Amino acid sequence: MNKELRRLLDEINQKKAEVRTLAEAGKLDEAAEAKKELETMQNKFDILKEVMDEAEPATAEPVKKVPAGDPVNIEKEFANAVRKLRFMNYNNEGQGIDGGYTVPQDIQTRINRYKEDKFSLERLISKESVTTNTGRRTYQKRSQHTGFSKVAESGKIGLTAGPQFDIVNYAIDKFAGYLPVTNELLEDSDANITAVLVQWLGEEDIATKNREILAKVETKTKTPFTGLDDIKYALNVTLGQAFAPTSSIITNDDGLNYLDTLKVSATSDEYLLKPAQDQTQPIKMYIAIGGRIVPVVVVPNSVFASGTGASDHVLAPFVVGDLKEYVKLFDRKRITLLSSNVAMAGSGNSAVNAFEQDLTLIRGIERFDTRILDEDSIVYGQIDLG
């Protein structure tokens, strides 16, 4: 399949995912419109594929024709690729000596949908896709305008302070791991192979990015909070109106339990923590801080652990402010897979010999970098829960 057909196939898979998403959200009119676009794209693919197949020399390996309107069997393609032990490379960046194999784009779509079911800190930060391994971005600093100086008639005009800028450099890092899979599993159903790989890739990707994002958050100096009044002060004064429209309170299960005990007053039975007004997203909450409503985001303790204070007291974390302004992820978009049934990995007691143990080793690699943008966009508070 040539480059143009692969591009069309990628677009078809993305459009299928869009149709499913719209339909599941109950947006049937939009789903129907998107389905029409999908049918047009599929017809274009079929026509071009048939023409290009006819143009192939007689010695070329025949390509199985995809019937019009019939979805491509992504799972079988992927499973067969694993069984053939060819290089599998997302976005086809580089070919191996075994000929190379492009992982269907739908696998990436499945990973993204799987990640939505797990808690990923990616949704709370800003992201940018990049095409180079290193780069730099320029950001204007937040500064207070002082205005022009009064000047007498014929007087000398003074210098006006101008904007200042910060330079943020990024350097893409590589993160990788491998998964040993028994060859018995590879001989099992295609769906099983796909499910195992998608779940593994999804969980590893989430855990990797969560770890790197939290590492940036943990560099922030921690401020002792005694209660809600300190959270209010952080929002109203420390952060101020510059971040008011986009601020939220990010805590964990321990912090949620604390907020869930706060009442409007000592004599009231009404709690401050409220469910989201949008009942289609019941897991979202907010809390009234003065005259405004502030979203509350709860991260599982398993991801965002509480600290430990004196006498083993639990210190619940409260990251107040705009995390999108604090952390940015530069994504190289190179999620690659490689499989081998003869490779060796690890050392000592943890060494794995795929040939001797009748395994196939499947290696995953991703590349990204995380950087702090604005140090003043969050306050990291801790409340001693005892």
LUMBA-396996 format. One record per residue: residue in three letters; x, y, z of N, C-alpha, C in turn. Coordinates in steps of 0.02 Angstrom, whole numbers, plus 32768, in hexadecimal, padded with zeros to 4 digits. Example, Ala and Ser with C-alpha at 12.3 -4.5 7.8 and 13.67 -1.06 7.14 Angstrom:
ALA82947EE4818682677F1F818682947F5B8186 SER82827F90816282AC7FCB816582858002818A 
This chain:
MET802A7FC48000800080008000802C803E8000 ASN8020806C7FD0804C80A67FCC803980DB8000 LYS806081118001805A81448034801581668032 GLU7FFB81737FF67FBB81957FEF7F82816A800B LEU7F8481297FFC7F4F80FD80157F5380F68061 ARG7F9080F3807B7F9780EF80C47F7B812D80E5 ARG7F87816880C67F6C81A680E27F2081A580E2 LEU7F02818E80AA7EB9818A80A67E9E815980DA LEU7EC1812080E37EAA80EF81147EAC810C815A ASP7EE0813381687EE5815481A97EAA818381B4 GLU7E9881AA81817E6181D981877E1E81B4818F ILE7E18817B816D7DDA815381737DD2813A81BB ASN7E08812081D77E058107821C7DF5813E824E GLN7E12817982437E0481B2826F7DBB81C78269 LYS7DA081C6822B7D5A81D982217D2B81A58241 LYS7D3E8165823E7D158131825F7D11813E82AA ALA7D4B815082C77D4B815E830E7D1F819B831E GLU7D1F81CC82F17CF6820882FB7CAC81F682F9 VAL7C9981CB82C97C5381B682C47C3D81928303 ARG7C688164831C7C57813F83597C4F816F8394 THR7C7E819E839A7C7B81CE83D27C3C81F783D1 LEU7C29821183967BED823983907BAE8210839F ALA7BAD81D383867B7281A883917B6B819783DB GLU7BA3818783FC7BA0817684437B8C81B1846D ALA7B9B81EE84557B89822B84797B418241846B GLY7B1E821B84407AD9822B84307AD1826283FC LYS7B08827683DD7B0582A983A87AF982878365 LEU7ABB8270835B7AAC824483227AAF826982E0 ASP7A9982A882DE7A9B82CE82A07AE382D88289 GLU7B0E82EA82B97B5482F482A87B7582B18296 ALA7B60827C82B77B7C823A82A77B6882258261 ALA7B2A8234824D7B138222820A7B39824981D5 GLU7B47828981E37B6D82B281B47BB4829881AD ALA7BD2828681E67C16826B81E57C18822881C1 LYS7BE2820181C77BE081C081A57BDE81C98159 LYS7BBC81FE81427BBB820C80FA7C02821C80E2 GLU7C268244810A7C6B825480F87C96821580F7 LEU7C8981E881287CAE81A9812B7CA3818080EC GLU7C64817B80D57C54815580997C778171805C THR7C7981B480587C9C81D480207CE681C48021 MET7D0481C8805D7D4B81B880647D59816F8053 GLN7D2C814280687D3580FB805A7D3180ED800F ASN7D01810E7FED7CFB81067FA47D39811E7F80 LYS7D5481577F977D9281717F787DCB81407F81 PHE7DCF81237FBD7E0380F27FCB7DFD80B67F9D ASP7DC0809C7F967DB480617F6D7DC7806D7F24 ILE7DB380A87F0A7DC280B87EC47E0D80BD7EB8 LEU7E2F80E47EE47E7780ED7EDC7E9C80AB7EE5 LYS7E8580827F147EA780437F207EA180157EE4 GLU7E6680147EC67E5C7FE87E8C7E877FFF7E52 VAL7E8B80417E477EB3805B7E117EFE804D7E1D MET7F1380587E5A7F5A804E7E6A7F6D80047E69 ASP7F3D7FD87E7C7F497F907E797F567F7B7E31 GLU7F2E7F987E027F357F867DBC7F787F9E7DA1 ALA7F927FD47DBF7FD17FF07DA7800E7FCB7DC2 GLU80037F9F7DF3803A7F797E1080557F467DDE PRO80977F3B7DDC80B37F087DAF809B7EC37DC2 ALA809B7E967D92807F7E527D9C80A47E2C7DD2 THR80E37E3E7DDE810A7E197E1080FD7E317E56 ALA80D87E687E5D80CC7E847EA0809F7E567EC8 GLU80A87E577F09807E7E2D7F3480377E477F33 PRO80067E1D7F257FC17E357F227FA97E507F65 VAL7F827E877F617F667EA67F9C7F1D7E977FA1 LYS7F067E807FDB7EC07E707FE47E967EAF7FDE LYS7E637EAD7FB27E387EE67FA67E057EEC7FDE VAL7DFC7F297FF87DCB7F35802C7D887F46800B PRO7D547F1E80147D137F2C7FF57CF97F70800A ALA7CD47F917FDB7CB97FD37FE97C8B7FD18025 GLY7C95800080527C6A8006808D7C787FD480C4 ASP7CA87FA580B87CB67F7280EA7CF27F888114 PRO7CEB7F9081577D227FA981817D5F7F7B817C VAL7D997F99817E7DD77F72817C7DDE7F4B81BC ASN7DF27F0C81B77DF97EE281F27E3B7EF18214 ILE7E3B7F26823D7E787F3E825C7E977F0A8289 GLU7E6E7EE882B27E897EB882E17EAE7E8082BE LYS7E927E6782867EB37E3082637EF47E478243 GLU7EF47E8482267F317E9F82097F687EA2823E PHE7F557EBD82787F877EC782AD7FA07E8482C7 ALA7F737E5682D37F877E1582ED7FB37DF082BC ASN7FA27DF3827C7FCB7DD1824980117DEF8246 ALA80147E31825080557E53824F80817E3A8289 VAL80627E3082C380887E1682FC80A07DD082ED ARG80757DA682D180877D6182C380C07D5C8291 LYS80C17D89826180F67D88822F81387DA2824A LEU81357DC0828881717DD982A981947E0E827F ARG816C7E388260818A7E6E823A818F7EAB8267 PHE81B87EDC825281BB7F1B827681787F3D826E MET815D7F5582A7811E7F7A82A5812D7FC082BA ASN81207FF1829081368035829E80FE80668293 TYR80E6808282CA80B180B482C580CA80F1829F ASN80A48109826F80B68140824280ED812C8211 ASN810280EB8212813080D181E1817280F781DF GLU818C810B821981CA8131821B82058101821E GLY822180F281E4825A80C581E08244807E81D2 GLN8268805A81A9825780168198828C7FE681B2 GLY82777FAD81CB82A67F7C81E582BD7F4E81AD ILE82EF7F2581BD830A7EF8818A82D87EC38175 ASP82A47EB8819C82727E86818B823C7EA3815E GLY82437EE0814782137EFB811781E67F308133 GLY81DA7F30817581B17F65819281677F56818E TYR81427F7181BE80FA7F6A81BE80DC7FA681E2 THR80AE7FC881C3808E800281E180567FEC820F VAL805A7FFD824F80247FED827D7FE68015826A PRO7FAC7FF582627F70801A824F7F618053827F GLN7F4C808C82637F3E80C6828C7F0980B782C0 ASP7EDD808782B27EA6807A82E07EC080618323 ILE7EFC804383247F19802E83647F26806B8390 GLN7F4080A183727F4B80DE83987F0980FA83B1 THR7ED580F783887E93810E839D7E7980E683D8 ARG7E8480A483D57E6E807A840D7E93808B844D ILE7ED4809984477EFC80AB84827EE080EB84A0 ASN7ED2811D84767EB8815D84907E75815384B3 ARG7E4A812984977E09811D84B57E1180F784F7 TYR7E4180C984FA7E4E80A585377E6780D5856D LYS7E93810385597EAF813385897E7A816085A7 GLU7E44816B85827E0E8195859D7DEC817485D8 ASP7DF1813185DD7DD1810D86137DFD810B8652 LYS7E3B811D864C7E69812086847E7981698693 PHE7E91817686D07EA081BC86E07EE381D086C4 SER7EE181FF86967F1D821986767F2482638685 LEU7F5D827786A07F6A82BD86AE7F7382E6866E GLU7F7982C486367F8082E885F67F46831885EB ARG7F0B830586017ED0832E85F47ED18370861B LEU7EFE8375864C7F0083B086767F3783E18663 ILE7F6383CE86337F9B83F986207F94840E85D7 SER7FC0843985C17FC0844D857B7FEF841E8555 LYS7FE184138514800883E584EB8014840384A7 GLU804B83EE8489805B84048445808083CB8421 SER806A83BC83E5808C838A83BC80C683AC8398 VAL8100838D839B813B83AA837A815883788349 THR817F8391831B819D836782E781E8836582EA THR82058385831C824E83858324825F836D836A ASN829D8356837382B2833B83B482C0837183E7 THR82D483AC83D082E083E483FC82C0842383DF GLY82B48452840A8296849183F1828F84C2842A ARG827384FC841A8269852F844C82298555843D ARG820B856F847281CE8596846B81D885D68494 THR81BA860D847B81BF864D849D817C865F84BB TYR817C867184FB813F8684851E814886C9853E GLN811586F28538811887348557810A872D85A2 LYS8134874C85CA812C874A861380F087748627 ARG80D1875E865E809C8787867B80BC87C1869F SER80A787FE869280C5883886B2808F886C86C0 GLN809E889786F0806F88CC8705807E890C86DE HIS804B892586BB8054896586988054899E86CA THR808389CC86C280878A0686EF806F8A4686CD GLY80658A44868C804C8A7E866980838AAF8656 PHE80718AE0862D80A18B13861980AE8B448652 SER80E88B62865080FA8B96868180DF8BDA866A LYS80CE8C04869A80B98C48868880F68C6F866F VAL80EC8C93863881228CB9861A810C8D028611 ALA81358D31862881268D788620812E8D8C85D7 GLU81108DC385C681168DDC858281608DE78572 SER81758DCB853981BB8DCE852281E98DA4854F GLY81CC8D7E857D81F58D5585A9820E8D178586 LYS823F8CF785A2825C8CBA858682318C7D8596 ILE82228C57856381F98C1B856C82258BE28584 GLY820F8BC085B882378B8A85D582298B4785B4 LEU82528B1785C7824D8AD385AC82118AAF85CA THR81EB8A8E85A081B28A6785B781C68A1D85BA ALA81B589FC85F181C589B485F7819D898D85C4 GLY81C0896285A081A08938856D819488F28585 PRO817788C8855B81698882856F81AA885B8576 GLN81A8882985A181E187FC85AA81CC87B68595 PHE81FD878E858181EE874D8565821887178586 ASP81FB86DB858A821E86A085A2822986718567 ILE8261864E8568826F861B8535826785D78556 VAL823E85AC853982358568855282528538851E ASN82868515853182A584E48505828A849E8514 TYR8281847684E1826E843084ED82A0840284CA ALA82A883C884E782D3839484CB82B0835184D5 ILE829C8332849F827482F684A2829B82BC84C1 ASP827C829B84F28299825F85108275822184F6 LYS829881E984F9827A81A984E4826981808521 PHE822C81638520821481378556820080F58535 ALA821580BE85528209807E8530820280458563 GLY81E4800F854C81DE7FD2857481CA7F998546 TYR81D07F5B855F81BD7F238535818D7EF5855A LEU81677ED0853481357EA2854F81427E5D8533 PRO81537E2C855D815A7DE7854481157DC7853D VAL81087DAC850280C87D8C84F480D57D4484E0 THR80B17D1684FE80BA7CD084EC80A27CC484A5 ASN80C27C97848380AD7C88843F806A7C64843D GLU80577C47847780147C2A847B7FE07C628474 LEU7FEE7C9B84937FC07CD3848E7FBB7CEB8446 LEU7FF47CEC84237FF47D0383DE7FCC7CD483B1 GLU7FC67C9583C67F9F7C6583A07F557C6783B3 ASP7F457C9183E67F007C9883FC7EDB7CC783CE SER7EA17CDE83E27E797D0883B67E9A7D4B83AB ASP7E8A7D6983717EA67DAA83607E927DDF8393 ALA7E547DDC83AA7E3B7E0E83DA7E647E0D841A ASN7E797DD184317EA07DCC846E7EE37DF08466 ILE7F037DE6842D7F447E0684227F3C7E518423 THR7F0C7E6B84007F027EB383FD7EF27ECF8442 ALA7EC67EAD84677EB17EC584A97EEC7ECA84D8 VAL7F177E9784D87F517E9785057F7F7ED184F4 LEU7F8E7EDA84B47FBC7F0F84A17FA07F5484AD VAL7F607F5D849D7F417F9F84A87F407FB084F2 GLN7F2E7F80851C7F2C7F8D85647F727F9C857F TRP7FA37F7585697FE77F80858080007FC5856B LEU7FF97FD4852B8011801585127FED804F8534 GLY7FAC8048853C7F85807D855C7F9B808985A3 GLU7FA2805485CB7FB5805B86117FFC80758619 GLU802A805B85EF806F807285F3807580BB85E0 ASP805080D085AC8053811685968038814485CC ILE7FFF813185EA7FE1815A86208011815F865B ALA802C812786718058812786AB80978150869E THR80B2814B866280EF8170865280E281BB8653 LYS80AE81D1863280A08219862F808A82338673 ASN8062820D8698804F822386DB808C822E8707 ARG80BB81FF870380F88205872C81208244871A GLU8128825186D98150828A86C4812D82CC86D3 ILE80EB82CE86CD80C5830B86DD80C9831A8728 LEU80BE82E6875180C182EF87998107830387B0 ALA813A82EC878D817E8300879F8187834B8799 LYS816683698767816A83B1875F814183D48795 VAL810783B987A680DD83D687DA810083D4881D GLU8123839D882B81458394886C817F83C48875 THR819683E5884081CD8415884881B484568868 LYS8172845F88688155849C8886815B849988D2 THR816F84D188F0817484D58939812F84CA8958 LYS812B84A0898A80EB848F89A980DB84C089E1 THR809D84D789E2808685088A13805684E78A44 PRO806184EC8A85803184CF8AB67FEE84F38AB3 PHE7FB884CE8AAB7F7484E88AAE7F5584CF8AEF THR7F2F84FC8B107F0C84E68B4C7EC384D68B3E GLY7EAB84E98B037E6684DB8AF27E5085018AB5 LEU7E0E85098AAE7DF185288A727E0685708A6B ASP7E0F85938AA17E2285DA8A9D7E6585E38A79 ASP7E9385B58A847ED485B98A627ECD85AB8A17 ILE7E9F857E8A067E91857089BF7E7585AF899F LYS7E4785D089C27E2A860E89A97E5F8644899F TYR7E8D864989CF7EC1867C89CA7EEE866E898D ALA7EFE862F89837F28861D89497F0686318908 LEU7EC4862589047E9F863688C77E96868188BF ASN7E8186A288F47E6E86E988EF7EA9871988EF VAL7EDE870889157F158737891E7F55872088FB THR7F6D86E4890E7FAC86CC88F27FA986C788A6 LEU7F7586A6888E7F6D869F88457F4B86DD8827 GLY7F1986F588497EF8873288337ECC872987F6 GLN7EB7876187D97E88876187A27EA787498760 ALA7EE98748875C7F098731871E7EF786E9870E PHE7EEE86C087437EDE867A87387E978667874E ALA7E70869887637E2D868B877C7E018663874C PRO7DFF8675870B7DD1865186DE7DE3860886D2 THR7E2385F686DB7E3985B386C97E5185898704 SER7E4B85A487417E658580877B7E388546878F SER7E56851387AD7E3184DB87C97E5784C38807 ILE7E388495882B7E58847788667E63842E8856 ILE7EA2841988547EB383D488447ECA83B38885 THR7EA8837D88987EBA835A88D57EB5830E88C8 ASN7EBB82E788FE7EB5829F88F67E7B82858920 ASP7E76824489297E3E8227894F7E3D82418997 ASP7E78824989B57E7A826389F97E6082AA89FC GLY7E7582D389CB7E5F831889C97E15831D89BB LEU7DFB82F189917DB382F089837D8C82E189C3 ASN7DA482B189E87D81829F8A267D7F82DA8A57 TYR7DB583028A577DB6833D8A827D8283718A69 LEU7D83837F8A297D5583B18A0D7D0C839B8A16 ASP7D0283598A157CBE833E8A1A7CA183458A60 THR7CC9835B8A907CB183658AD47C9F83AE8AE3 LEU7CB183DA8AB57CA784228AC27C5E84368AB5 LYS7C43845C8AE47BFE84738ADE7BFB84BF8AD8 VAL7BC484D78AC07BBB851F8AB67BC585458AF7 SER7BAD85298B2E7BB785478B707BB285108BA4 ALA7BC485228BE17BC484F08C177B7E84D68C26 THR7B4B84FE8C177B0784EA8C267AE184D28BE8 SER7B0484CF8BAF7AE484BD8B707AF084738B60 ASP7ABF84558B3E7AC784118B257ADC84108ADC GLU7AE7844B8AC07AFA84508A797B46844E8A71 TYR7B5D84218A457BA4841A8A3A7BBD844A8A04 LEU7BFB84608A0A7C19848E89D97C28846C8997 LEU7C3C842D89997C4E8409895C7C0E83F58938 LYS7C0B840788F77BCE83FA88D07BDF83D18892 PRO7BAF83AA887A7BB98387883B7BB683B88801 ALA7BD183A487C87BD083D0878E7B8983DE8778 GLN7B7D841B875F7B3A842C87477B2984058709 ASP7B5D83F286E27B5383C986A77B4D838086BE GLN7B11836786C17B06832486DC7B1E82EC86AE THR7B3382FE86707B4F82CB86447B9682BA8659 GLN7BB382E486867BF682D7869F7BF482D886EC PRO7BD482A7870A7BC882A887527C0782A3877C ILE7C40828E87607C7C828787897C9D82CA8795 LYS7C8882FE87727CA58340877B7C84836387B6 MET7CAC838987DC7C9283AC88167CAC83F38817 TYR7C8E841C88417CA68460884B7C9A84758893 ILE7CBC84AB88A67CB384C488EA7CAE851088E6 ALA7C83852D89107C7A8576890F7CB285988936 ILE7CD785C389137D0D85EA89327CF98633892C GLY7CDE865089607CC68695895C7C8D869A892A GLY7C9686C588F97C6186CF88C87C6986A78888 ARG7C96867688877C9E864F884A7CA086048858 ILE7C9585DF88227C93859788267CD6857C880B VAL7CF8855388327D398539881E7D3484ED8814 PRO7D4884D487D97D46848C87CD7D75846687FC VAL7D61842B880F7D8B83FF88387D9B83C08810 VAL7DDA83B388067DF1837887E17E1083478812 VAL7DF8830988127E1182D888427E3B82A3881D VAL7E7A829E88317EA8826D88167EAD82338848 PRO7EAA81F588327EAF81BC88617EEF81BF888B ASN7EE981A888C97F2381A488F57F5C817B88D5 SER7F49814988AD7F7C811E888E7FA68144885C VAL7F8C817C88427FB181A588137FD181E08836 PHE7FAA820288607FC1823F88827FBF823288CD ALA7FF6821988E87FF78204892E7FFC823F895D SER7FDF823789987FE5826989CD802B826889EB GLY803F82A08A08807F82A28A2A807A82888A71 THR80B382838A9180B4826C8AD780D582A18B02 GLY80B182B68B3680CB82EA8B6380E582CE8BA4 ALA80EA82F88BD5810282E38C1780D282B08C35 SER80ED82808C5980C6824B8C79809C82258C45 ASP80B8821F8C09809781FB8BD2805382178BC0 HIS804982588BCA800B82798BB6800582798B6A VAL7FC782738B527FB982748B0A7FB482BC8AF3 LEU7FDC82D08AC07FDA83138AA47FB883108A60 ALA7F7983248A5E7F5383218A1F7F69835989F0 PRO7F77834989B07F8E837C89827F5483A58964 PHE7F5F83E6895B7F2F8412893B7F568440890B VAL7F54842D88CB7F75845688987F408487887E VAL7F4984C5888E7F1884F9887F7F3385258846 GLY7F0A853088137F1F855B87DD7F13853C8799 ASP7F3C854E87687F33853887237F6E850C870E LEU7F6384CA870E7F99849C86FE7FAD84A086B5 LYS7F7F84B6868A7F9084BD86437FC484F38638 GLU7FC4852586647FF6855A865F803885458681 TYR8035851186AA807084FD86D0809A84C986AA VAL80798497868D809E8461866C8088845C8623 LYS80B9845085F880A9844385B180CE8404859B LEU80AB83DA857580C8839D855B80D583A68510 PHE8113839C84FC8126839D84B581298355849D ASP80FA8343847280F282FD845D810F82F38417 ARG813F82C58413816082B683D28134828983A7 LYS8100826C83C480D18242839F80F28207837C ARG812081E6839F813F81AB83828132816F83B0 ILE80F8815283AB80E9811683D180F880DC83A2 THR812B80B683B2814180808386813E803D83A8 LEU81378009837F81377FC4839881697F9B8371 LEU81897F6D839381B77F3F837281AF7EFB8393 SER81AB7EC6836B81A37E83838881DA7E558370 SER81EC7E25839B82207DF4838982157DB483B1 ASN82217D7A8391821D7D3A83B582627D1C83C1 VAL82977D4383B482DB7D2A83C083037D5A83EC ALA82E67D9383FE830B7DC6842483167DB0846C MET83487DD0848C83547DC884D3834E7E0C84F4 ALA83347E0E8530832C7E4D855383387E43859D GLY834E7E7885BF835A7E748606839D7E548616 SER83AB7E4C865683E97E2D866C83DE7E0986AE GLY840C7DDC86BD84077DB786FC83C97D8C8700 ASN83AA7D8C873C836E7D62874683327D7A871E SER83347DBB870982FB7DD686E483037DD08699 ALA833A7DB0868383467DAA863B83107D80861A VAL82FE7D9585DE82CB7D7185B782EA7D5E8574 ASN82E57D1E856382FE7D05852282C17CED84FB ALA82AD7D1584CA82707D0584A682747CC28482 PHE82AF7CB2846582B67C73844082B17C37846F GLU82D57C3984A682D57C0084D482937BF784F7 GLN82717C2E850782347C2B852E81F57C2C8503 ASP81FD7C2984C181C47C27849381977C64849D LEU81B67C9E849D81927CDD84A7819B7D0A846A THR81717D3C8468817B7D74843A817F7DB38465 LEU81B57DD8845C81BE7E17848281A47E508458 ILE81787E778475815C7EB1845281717EEF8477 ARG81957F1A845581B27F558473818B7F94845E GLY817D7FBF848F815B7FFE8481818880388491 ILE8188806C846781B080A88472818580E68466 GLU818B81178492816B81588487819D818F8498 ARG819181CA847B81C282008483819E82428491 PHE81B1826284C8819382A284DA81BE82C6850D ASP81AC8303851E81CE83298551819B83538576 THR81A5835E85B68179838A85DD81A283C485F9 ARG8185840085F681A8843C860C817A84688636 ILE8197848C8665817184BD868D816F84FF8666 LEU8132851A865F812A8559863B812A8595866A ASP80F98596869980F085CF86C580F085B8870D GLU812685C78731812D85B1877680F685CE87A3 ASP80DB8608879080AB862B87BB8062861887AD SER805685E68784801285D587717FEF85A587A0 ILE8014858887CF7FF5855A8800801185678846 VAL7FEB855288788003854F88BE7FFA850788D4 TYR802E84E988EF802B84A48906802384A68952 GLY7FE6849989697FD9849A89B07FD0845389CC GLN7FD9844C8A0D7FCF840D8A2F7FA784188A70 ILE7F7483F08A7A7F4D83F58AB77F5B83B88AE3 ASP7F6D83C38B217F7C838E8B4F7F3A836F8B67 LEU7F2F83308B547EF1830E8B667EF982E58BA7 GLY7F3482E78BC47F3E82C38C027F53827C8BF8 
